[in-house]
Amino acid sequence: MTTVLFSELFLIVGLIGGWFFAEKYIAHLTYTEHDFEELFENNPHPELYDSNGKLNRGEYVSLNFDPGYNPDEFDPEDIIEEG
């Protein structure tokens, strides 16, 4: 009697635990890291949050300027588009 009860208990716990860990494992395998994930973790700026306080992992534009860039000497022909 006790053996049957423990067998059923272990079966139920095993099924629930297996289902739970399988969901976590599948979520881990399908996770894709954002290009700016390091920024989100180390230095999240206030403008990255939406109105509900959740981090918005949408698309962002990154502008890089050469050292010594002077915006007063801007020439539209100097724009280089990388894609």
C-alpha positions in Angstrom: 0.0 0.0 0.0 2.7 2.5 1.0 4.8 1.6 -2.0 1.9 2.3 -4.4 1.3 5.7 -2.7 4.9 6.7 -2.9 5.1 5.5 -6.5 2.2 7.7 -7.5 3.5 10.6 -5.5 6.9 10.4 -7.2 5.3 10.1 -10.6 3.2 13.2 -10.1 6.2 15.2 -8.7 8.3 13.9 -11.6 5.8 14.9 -14.2 5.3 18.4 -12.8 9.0 19.0 -12.2 9.9 17.7 -15.7 7.3 19.9 -17.3 8.6 23.0 -15.4 12.2 22.4 -16.2 11.5 21.6 -19.8 9.7 25.0 -20.2 12.7 26.8 -18.6 15.1 24.8 -20.9 13.2 25.7 -24.0 13.1 29.4 -23.0 16.8 29.3 -22.5 17.4 27.8 -25.9 15.2 30.2 -27.7 16.6 33.4 -26.0 18.2 35.8 -28.4 20.5 38.5 -27.0 19.9 42.1 -28.0 22.9 44.0 -29.6 22.9 46.4 -26.7 22.3 43.8 -23.9 25.5 44.9 -22.1 24.2 48.5 -22.0 20.9 47.3 -20.6 22.6 45.4 -17.8 25.4 47.8 -16.9 24.1 51.3 -17.5 20.4 51.5 -18.3 19.5 55.0 -19.3 16.0 56.4 -18.2 15.0 56.9 -21.9 15.2 53.1 -22.4 12.1 52.5 -20.2 8.5 52.7 -21.4 5.7 54.4 -19.5 5.1 51.2 -17.4 8.8 51.1 -16.2 9.7 48.1 -18.4 12.9 48.1 -20.4 12.2 48.6 -24.1 14.4 46.3 -26.1 13.3 47.7 -29.4 15.6 48.9 -32.2 18.0 51.7 -31.6 20.4 53.8 -33.7 24.0 54.1 -32.8 26.0 57.1 -33.9 29.8 57.0 -33.7 31.9 60.1 -34.1 35.6 60.2 -34.7 37.8 61.6 -32.0 38.2 65.4 -32.5 34.9 65.7 -34.6 33.8 69.3 -34.9 30.1 69.7 -35.7 30.7 73.2 -37.0 32.8 71.7 -39.9 30.0 69.3 -41.0 29.8 68.5 -44.7 26.9 66.3 -45.9 29.2 64.6 -48.4 31.2 63.2 -45.5 28.3 60.9 -44.5 29.2 57.2 -44.9 26.3 54.7 -44.6 27.2 51.3 -43.3 24.6 48.6 -43.7 
